[in-house]
């Protein structure tokens, strides 16, 4: 009789332990998926911020280059005017 009760308690403990193990594995898998999603989104945001920063830097450099070329063109135009024979 004691042997039968022990077997029932052992089966019950094995089932409860198995359910707990399955629940822990399931939770760990979902947590891993969730954390991977968060990390991926943070990486994408960081890349977007870096790209926006470099776009701003390049646009600023292009604007400075155009300003320099415009000034240089004005100097060349002035030189052409002063070298013209009709210029007094």
Helices and strands as residue ranges (DSSP letters): H 2-83
